[in-house]
Amino acid sequence: MNMQNDAAVRKSGFSFYQRLFFLYALNLIDWLCTEVLLSSGRFFEANPLMSGVVGSFFPTLLVKGVLPLLLVLVCALVFRLSRIEESRFATVLLNIGIIAYSLVNLWHIVNFLLLFSAK
C-alpha cells in the first residue's frame, strides 16, 4: 500500500477490501435472517427475484453464498491487479450496497421483534 492509499484509508476509515468483506458479511446475515424468518411460517420472501429460489437449499446457497463470494473475489483480484488507487466510484457503489444491506438487515430486526412479540 502506498502513501496515497494509506491516506485514503485513514480518511475514510475502511479500505476497499474491508468494504467488500463487510458487504459480503451483510449479505450472509441477510440470508440467515431470511431463512429463520421464513421457517417461522409467518413471513414470506418479499424480493420477487429471490422468491423462486428461497426454499431450496442448493439454489439459495448458490445465489446467496457462492456467487456473491465469487464476485467479491473477482472484484478484489481486479482491484489488486489494476494497481490503481481506490476509485470514488467503487467506494460510492460499495457504500450504497452496504447501506442497502444494512437497511434490509434492520428490517429483519424489526421482523424478529414482531415475531417474538407475537402471541
NORNORHU-V318301 format. One record per helix or strand of 3 or more residues. SS is the DSSP state (H for helix, E for strand). FROM is the first residue (numbers start at 0). LEN is the number of residues. If there is no record, write none. Layout:
# NORNORHU-V318301
SS,FROM,LEN / SS,FROM,LEN
This chain:
# NORNORHU-V318301
H,2,10 / H,15,24 / H,56,26 / H,87,30
